[in-house]
Amino acid sequence: MAENQNDLRERTTEFALRIVRMYTKLPKTTEAQTLGRQVLRSGTSVGAQFRESQRAKSDADFINKLEGCLQEADETAYWLELLVRSEIVPADKFEFLRKETDEIIAILVTIVTKVKKRIGKL
């Protein structure tokens, strides 16, 4: 599992870097920048929170930190969706980011579910 966690650590870091690059390419309108700052904050937080989870003191702490990471990933999906639905950015420009967000969410849900089952919380 440690190798998978290192893979996810790298994947969430790359995700954050893509979010940063995406933000720099957004239009300079107030709406785009406001939504962009939201996605910048939540999207870069995913990797930071995942790293925090790796230093958890217990299974409960690990689950708590990963659920925080999951919340940030879900929020990122929301802000990306708003950028597209408000027609600030064409959907095809965000296809990779939206897919990656969904995959990270799925991975985090799987990890949390497995740990909860292992400790009898599910």
CNS distance restraints for C-alpha pairs under 8 A (distance, minus, plus):
assign (resid   1 and name CA) (resid   5 and name CA) 6.19 0.50 0.50
assign (resid   2 and name CA) (resid   6 and name CA) 6.21 0.50 0.50
assign (resid   3 and name CA) (resid   7 and name CA) 6.21 0.50 0.50
assign (resid   4 and name CA) (resid   8 and name CA) 6.18 0.50 0.50
assign (resid   5 and name CA) (resid   9 and name CA) 5.99 0.50 0.50
assign (resid   6 and name CA) (resid  10 and name CA) 6.23 0.50 0.50
assign (resid   7 and name CA) (resid  11 and name CA) 6.00 0.50 0.50
assign (resid   8 and name CA) (resid  12 and name CA) 5.92 0.50 0.50
assign (resid   9 and name CA) (resid  13 and name CA) 6.27 0.50 0.50
assign (resid   9 and name CA) (resid  47 and name CA) 6.63 0.50 0.50
assign (resid   9 and name CA) (resid  50 and name CA) 6.87 0.50 0.50
assign (resid   9 and name CA) (resid  51 and name CA) 6.82 0.50 0.50
assign (resid  10 and name CA) (resid  14 and name CA) 6.16 0.50 0.50
assign (resid  11 and name CA) (resid  15 and name CA) 6.05 0.50 0.50
assign (resid  12 and name CA) (resid  16 and name CA) 6.16 0.50 0.50
assign (resid  12 and name CA) (resid  46 and name CA) 6.51 0.50 0.50
assign (resid  12 and name CA) (resid  47 and name CA) 4.62 0.50 0.50
assign (resid  12 and name CA) (resid  50 and name CA) 7.78 0.50 0.50
assign (resid  12 and name CA) (resid 104 and name CA) 7.85 0.50 0.50
assign (resid  13 and name CA) (resid  17 and name CA) 6.35 0.50 0.50
assign (resid  13 and name CA) (resid  44 and name CA) 7.83 0.50 0.50
assign (resid  13 and name CA) (resid  47 and name CA) 5.50 0.50 0.50
assign (resid  14 and name CA) (resid  18 and name CA) 6.25 0.50 0.50
assign (resid  15 and name CA) (resid  19 and name CA) 6.26 0.50 0.50
assign (resid  15 and name CA) (resid  43 and name CA) 7.42 0.50 0.50
assign (resid  15 and name CA) (resid  44 and name CA) 7.61 0.50 0.50
assign (resid  15 and name CA) (resid  47 and name CA) 7.88 0.50 0.50
assign (resid  15 and name CA) (resid  97 and name CA) 7.74 0.50 0.50
assign (resid  15 and name CA) (resid 100 and name CA) 7.58 0.50 0.50
assign (resid  16 and name CA) (resid  20 and name CA) 6.25 0.50 0.50
assign (resid  16 and name CA) (resid  43 and name CA) 5.75 0.50 0.50
assign (resid  16 and name CA) (resid  44 and name CA) 4.47 0.50 0.50
assign (resid  16 and name CA) (resid  45 and name CA) 7.76 0.50 0.50
assign (resid  16 and name CA) (resid  46 and name CA) 7.55 0.50 0.50
assign (resid  16 and name CA) (resid  47 and name CA) 6.84 0.50 0.50
assign (resid  17 and name CA) (resid  21 and name CA) 6.26 0.50 0.50
assign (resid  17 and name CA) (resid  44 and name CA) 7.64 0.50 0.50
assign (resid  18 and name CA) (resid  22 and name CA) 6.02 0.50 0.50
assign (resid  18 and name CA) (resid  97 and name CA) 7.68 0.50 0.50
assign (resid  19 and name CA) (resid  23 and name CA) 6.16 0.50 0.50
assign (resid  19 and name CA) (resid  39 and name CA) 7.46 0.50 0.50
assign (resid  19 and name CA) (resid  40 and name CA) 6.05 0.50 0.50
assign (resid  19 and name CA) (resid  43 and name CA) 6.21 0.50 0.50
assign (resid  19 and name CA) (resid  44 and name CA) 7.01 0.50 0.50
assign (resid  19 and name CA) (resid  97 and name CA) 7.82 0.50 0.50
assign (resid  20 and name CA) (resid  24 and name CA) 6.47 0.50 0.50
assign (resid  20 and name CA) (resid  40 and name CA) 6.31 0.50 0.50
assign (resid  20 and name CA) (resid  44 and name CA) 7.72 0.50 0.50
assign (resid  21 and name CA) (resid  25 and name CA) 6.63 0.50 0.50
assign (resid  22 and name CA) (resid  26 and name CA) 6.57 0.50 0.50
assign (resid  23 and name CA) (resid  33 and name CA) 7.96 0.50 0.50
assign (resid  23 and name CA) (resid  36 and name CA) 5.72 0.50 0.50
assign (resid  23 and name CA) (resid  37 and name CA) 7.46 0.50 0.50
assign (resid  23 and name CA) (resid  40 and name CA) 6.63 0.50 0.50
assign (resid  26 and name CA) (resid  32 and name CA) 6.38 0.50 0.50
assign (resid  26 and name CA) (resid  33 and name CA) 7.08 0.50 0.50
assign (resid  26 and name CA) (resid  36 and name CA) 7.24 0.50 0.50
assign (resid  26 and name CA) (resid  89 and name CA) 7.80 0.50 0.50
assign (resid  27 and name CA) (resid  32 and name CA) 5.95 0.50 0.50
assign (resid  27 and name CA) (resid  33 and name CA) 7.21 0.50 0.50
assign (resid  27 and name CA) (resid  88 and name CA) 7.74 0.50 0.50
assign (resid  28 and name CA) (resid  32 and name CA) 6.50 0.50 0.50
assign (resid  28 and name CA) (resid  33 and name CA) 6.09 0.50 0.50
assign (resid  29 and name CA) (resid  33 and name CA) 6.10 0.50 0.50
assign (resid  30 and name CA) (resid  34 and name CA) 5.95 0.50 0.50
assign (resid  31 and name CA) (resid  35 and name CA) 6.21 0.50 0.50
assign (resid  32 and name CA) (resid  36 and name CA) 5.71 0.50 0.50
assign (resid  32 and name CA) (resid  83 and name CA) 7.21 0.50 0.50
assign (resid  32 and name CA) (resid  88 and name CA) 6.41 0.50 0.50
assign (resid  33 and name CA) (resid  37 and name CA) 5.97 0.50 0.50
assign (resid  34 and name CA) (resid  38 and name CA) 6.62 0.50 0.50
assign (resid  35 and name CA) (resid  39 and name CA) 6.42 0.50 0.50
assign (resid  35 and name CA) (resid  79 and name CA) 6.42 0.50 0.50
assign (resid  35 and name CA) (resid  82 and name CA) 7.65 0.50 0.50
assign (resid  35 and name CA) (resid  83 and name CA) 6.75 0.50 0.50
assign (resid  36 and name CA) (resid  40 and name CA) 5.94 0.50 0.50
assign (resid  36 and name CA) (resid  79 and name CA) 7.72 0.50 0.50
assign (resid  36 and name CA) (resid  83 and name CA) 7.83 0.50 0.50
assign (resid  37 and name CA) (resid  41 and name CA) 6.05 0.50 0.50
assign (resid  38 and name CA) (resid  42 and name CA) 6.26 0.50 0.50
assign (resid  38 and name CA) (resid  76 and name CA) 7.86 0.50 0.50
assign (resid  38 and name CA) (resid  79 and name CA) 6.73 0.50 0.50
assign (resid  39 and name CA) (resid  43 and name CA) 5.49 0.50 0.50
assign (resid  39 and name CA) (resid  75 and name CA) 7.71 0.50 0.50
assign (resid  39 and name CA) (resid  76 and name CA) 5.29 0.50 0.50
assign (resid  39 and name CA) (resid  79 and name CA) 5.44 0.50 0.50
assign (resid  39 and name CA) (resid  80 and name CA) 6.72 0.50 0.50
assign (resid  40 and name CA) (resid  44 and name CA) 5.96 0.50 0.50
assign (resid  41 and name CA) (resid  45 and name CA) 6.15 0.50 0.50
assign (resid  42 and name CA) (resid  46 and name CA) 6.58 0.50 0.50
assign (resid  42 and name CA) (resid  72 and name CA) 5.12 0.50 0.50
assign (resid  42 and name CA) (resid  73 and name CA) 6.86 0.50 0.50
assign (resid  42 and name CA) (resid  75 and name CA) 6.43 0.50 0.50
assign (resid  42 and name CA) (resid  76 and name CA) 5.45 0.50 0.50
assign (resid  43 and name CA) (resid  47 and name CA) 7.91 0.50 0.50
assign (resid  43 and name CA) (resid  72 and name CA) 6.79 0.50 0.50
assign (resid  43 and name CA) (resid  73 and name CA) 6.49 0.50 0.50
assign (resid  43 and name CA) (resid  76 and name CA) 5.39 0.50 0.50
assign (resid  44 and name CA) (resid  48 and name CA) 6.93 0.50 0.50
assign (resid  45 and name CA) (resid  49 and name CA) 5.95 0.50 0.50
assign (resid  45 and name CA) (resid  69 and name CA) 7.37 0.50 0.50
assign (resid  45 and name CA) (resid  72 and name CA) 6.51 0.50 0.50
assign (resid  46 and name CA) (resid  50 and name CA) 6.17 0.50 0.50
assign (resid  46 and name CA) (resid  69 and name CA) 5.11 0.50 0.50
assign (resid  46 and name CA) (resid  70 and name CA) 7.41 0.50 0.50
assign (resid  46 and name CA) (resid  72 and name CA) 5.68 0.50 0.50
assign (resid  46 and name CA) (resid  73 and name CA) 5.88 0.50 0.50
assign (resid  47 and name CA) (resid  51 and name CA) 6.20 0.50 0.50
assign (resid  47 and name CA) (resid  69 and name CA) 7.61 0.50 0.50
assign (resid  48 and name CA) (resid  52 and name CA) 6.38 0.50 0.50
assign (resid  49 and name CA) (resid  53 and name CA) 6.33 0.50 0.50
assign (resid  49 and name CA) (resid  65 and name CA) 6.55 0.50 0.50
assign (resid  49 and name CA) (resid  66 and name CA) 7.10 0.50 0.50
assign (resid  49 and name CA) (resid  68 and name CA) 6.86 0.50 0.50
assign (resid  49 and name CA) (resid  69 and name CA) 5.15 0.50 0.50
assign (resid  50 and name CA) (resid  54 and name CA) 6.73 0.50 0.50
assign (resid  50 and name CA) (resid  65 and name CA) 7.27 0.50 0.50
assign (resid  50 and name CA) (resid  66 and name CA) 6.32 0.50 0.50
assign (resid  50 and name CA) (resid  69 and name CA) 5.97 0.50 0.50
assign (resid  51 and name CA) (resid  55 and name CA) 7.23 0.50 0.50
assign (resid  52 and name CA) (resid  56 and name CA) 6.86 0.50 0.50
assign (resid  52 and name CA) (resid  65 and name CA) 6.78 0.50 0.50
assign (resid  53 and name CA) (resid  61 and name CA) 7.61 0.50 0.50
assign (resid  53 and name CA) (resid  62 and name CA) 5.22 0.50 0.50
assign (resid  53 and name CA) (resid  63 and name CA) 7.83 0.50 0.50
assign (resid  53 and name CA) (resid  65 and name CA) 5.08 0.50 0.50
assign (resid  53 and name CA) (resid  66 and name CA) 5.94 0.50 0.50
assign (resid  54 and name CA) (resid  62 and name CA) 7.34 0.50 0.50
assign (resid  55 and name CA) (resid  62 and name CA) 7.91 0.50 0.50
assign (resid  56 and name CA) (resid  61 and name CA) 5.38 0.50 0.50
assign (resid  56 and name CA) (resid  62 and name CA) 4.93 0.50 0.50
assign (resid  56 and name CA) (resid  65 and name CA) 7.58 0.50 0.50
assign (resid  57 and name CA) (resid  61 and name CA) 6.02 0.50 0.50
assign (resid  57 and name CA) (resid  62 and name CA) 7.19 0.50 0.50
assign (resid  58 and name CA) (resid  62 and name CA) 6.07 0.50 0.50
assign (resid  59 and name CA) (resid  63 and name CA) 6.11 0.50 0.50
assign (resid  59 and name CA) (resid 115 and name CA) 7.35 0.50 0.50
assign (resid  59 and name CA) (resid 119 and name CA) 7.78 0.50 0.50
assign (resid  60 and name CA) (resid  64 and name CA) 6.11 0.50 0.50
assign (resid  61 and name CA) (resid  65 and name CA) 6.13 0.50 0.50
assign (resid  62 and name CA) (resid  66 and name CA) 6.10 0.50 0.50
assign (resid  63 and name CA) (resid  67 and name CA) 5.96 0.50 0.50
assign (resid  63 and name CA) (resid 112 and name CA) 5.95 0.50 0.50
assign (resid  63 and name CA) (resid 115 and name CA) 7.42 0.50 0.50
assign (resid  63 and name CA) (resid 116 and name CA) 7.71 0.50 0.50
assign (resid  64 and name CA) (resid  68 and name CA) 6.35 0.50 0.50
assign (resid  65 and name CA) (resid  69 and name CA) 6.34 0.50 0.50
assign (resid  66 and name CA) (resid  70 and name CA) 6.09 0.50 0.50
assign (resid  66 and name CA) (resid 108 and name CA) 6.94 0.50 0.50
assign (resid  66 and name CA) (resid 112 and name CA) 6.96 0.50 0.50
assign (resid  67 and name CA) (resid  71 and name CA) 6.17 0.50 0.50
assign (resid  67 and name CA) (resid 108 and name CA) 7.91 0.50 0.50
assign (resid  67 and name CA) (resid 112 and name CA) 7.42 0.50 0.50
assign (resid  68 and name CA) (resid  72 and name CA) 6.40 0.50 0.50
assign (resid  69 and name CA) (resid  73 and name CA) 6.29 0.50 0.50
assign (resid  69 and name CA) (resid 108 and name CA) 7.97 0.50 0.50
assign (resid  70 and name CA) (resid  74 and name CA) 6.12 0.50 0.50
assign (resid  70 and name CA) (resid 105 and name CA) 6.11 0.50 0.50
assign (resid  70 and name CA) (resid 108 and name CA) 6.32 0.50 0.50
assign (resid  70 and name CA) (resid 109 and name CA) 7.46 0.50 0.50
assign (resid  71 and name CA) (resid  75 and name CA) 6.09 0.50 0.50
assign (resid  72 and name CA) (resid  76 and name CA) 6.09 0.50 0.50
assign (resid  73 and name CA) (resid  77 and name CA) 6.37 0.50 0.50
assign (resid  73 and name CA) (resid 101 and name CA) 6.39 0.50 0.50
assign (resid  73 and name CA) (resid 104 and name CA) 7.36 0.50 0.50
assign (resid  73 and name CA) (resid 105 and name CA) 6.25 0.50 0.50
assign (resid  74 and name CA) (resid  78 and name CA) 6.43 0.50 0.50
assign (resid  74 and name CA) (resid 101 and name CA) 7.75 0.50 0.50
assign (resid  74 and name CA) (resid 105 and name CA) 6.96 0.50 0.50
assign (resid  75 and name CA) (resid  79 and name CA) 6.38 0.50 0.50
assign (resid  76 and name CA) (resid  80 and name CA) 6.15 0.50 0.50
assign (resid  76 and name CA) (resid 101 and name CA) 7.40 0.50 0.50
assign (resid  77 and name CA) (resid  81 and name CA) 6.09 0.50 0.50
assign (resid  77 and name CA) (resid  98 and name CA) 6.54 0.50 0.50
assign (resid  77 and name CA) (resid 101 and name CA) 6.27 0.50 0.50
assign (resid  77 and name CA) (resid 102 and name CA) 7.51 0.50 0.50
assign (resid  78 and name CA) (resid  82 and name CA) 6.26 0.50 0.50
assign (resid  79 and name CA) (resid  83 and name CA) 6.24 0.50 0.50
assign (resid  80 and name CA) (resid  84 and name CA) 6.45 0.50 0.50
assign (resid  80 and name CA) (resid  94 and name CA) 7.52 0.50 0.50
assign (resid  80 and name CA) (resid  98 and name CA) 7.06 0.50 0.50
assign (resid  81 and name CA) (resid  85 and name CA) 5.97 0.50 0.50
assign (resid  82 and name CA) (resid  86 and name CA) 5.74 0.50 0.50
assign (resid  83 and name CA) (resid  87 and name CA) 6.46 0.50 0.50
assign (resid  83 and name CA) (resid  88 and name CA) 5.44 0.50 0.50
assign (resid  83 and name CA) (resid  89 and name CA) 5.89 0.50 0.50
assign (resid  84 and name CA) (resid  88 and name CA) 6.02 0.50 0.50
assign (resid  84 and name CA) (resid  89 and name CA) 5.15 0.50 0.50
assign (resid  84 and name CA) (resid  90 and name CA) 5.84 0.50 0.50
assign (resid  84 and name CA) (resid  91 and name CA) 5.44 0.50 0.50
assign (resid  84 and name CA) (resid  94 and name CA) 7.93 0.50 0.50
assign (resid  89 and name CA) (resid  93 and name CA) 6.85 0.50 0.50
assign (resid  89 and name CA) (resid  94 and name CA) 7.78 0.50 0.50
assign (resid  90 and name CA) (resid  94 and name CA) 7.34 0.50 0.50
assign (resid  91 and name CA) (resid  95 and name CA) 6.29 0.50 0.50
assign (resid  94 and name CA) (resid  98 and name CA) 5.91 0.50 0.50
assign (resid  95 and name CA) (resid  99 and name CA) 6.09 0.50 0.50
assign (resid  96 and name CA) (resid 100 and name CA) 6.01 0.50 0.50
assign (resid  97 and name CA) (resid 101 and name CA) 6.00 0.50 0.50
assign (resid  98 and name CA) (resid 102 and name CA) 6.27 0.50 0.50
assign (resid  99 and name CA) (resid 103 and name CA) 6.22 0.50 0.50
assign (resid 100 and name CA) (resid 104 and name CA) 6.09 0.50 0.50
assign (resid 101 and name CA) (resid 105 and name CA) 6.18 0.50 0.50
assign (resid 102 and name CA) (resid 106 and name CA) 6.20 0.50 0.50
assign (resid 103 and name CA) (resid 107 and name CA) 6.19 0.50 0.50
assign (resid 104 and name CA) (resid 108 and name CA) 6.15 0.50 0.50
assign (resid 105 and name CA) (resid 109 and name CA) 6.12 0.50 0.50
assign (resid 106 and name CA) (resid 110 and name CA) 6.21 0.50 0.50
assign (resid 107 and name CA) (resid 111 and name CA) 6.29 0.50 0.50
assign (resid 108 and name CA) (resid 112 and name CA) 6.14 0.50 0.50
assign (resid 109 and name CA) (resid 113 and name CA) 6.00 0.50 0.50
assign (resid 110 and name CA) (resid 114 and name CA) 6.12 0.50 0.50
assign (resid 111 and name CA) (resid 115 and name CA) 6.24 0.50 0.50
assign (resid 112 and name CA) (resid 116 and name CA) 6.08 0.50 0.50
assign (resid 113 and name CA) (resid 117 and name CA) 6.11 0.50 0.50
assign (resid 113 and name CA) (resid 122 and name CA) 7.46 0.50 0.50
assign (resid 114 and name CA) (resid 118 and name CA) 6.09 0.50 0.50
assign (resid 115 and name CA) (resid 119 and name CA) 6.24 0.50 0.50
assign (resid 116 and name CA) (resid 120 and name CA) 5.94 0.50 0.50
assign (resid 116 and name CA) (resid 121 and name CA) 4.79 0.50 0.50
assign (resid 116 and name CA) (resid 122 and name CA) 5.39 0.50 0.50
assign (resid 117 and name CA) (resid 121 and name CA) 5.90 0.50 0.50
assign (resid 117 and name CA) (resid 122 and name CA) 5.05 0.50 0.50
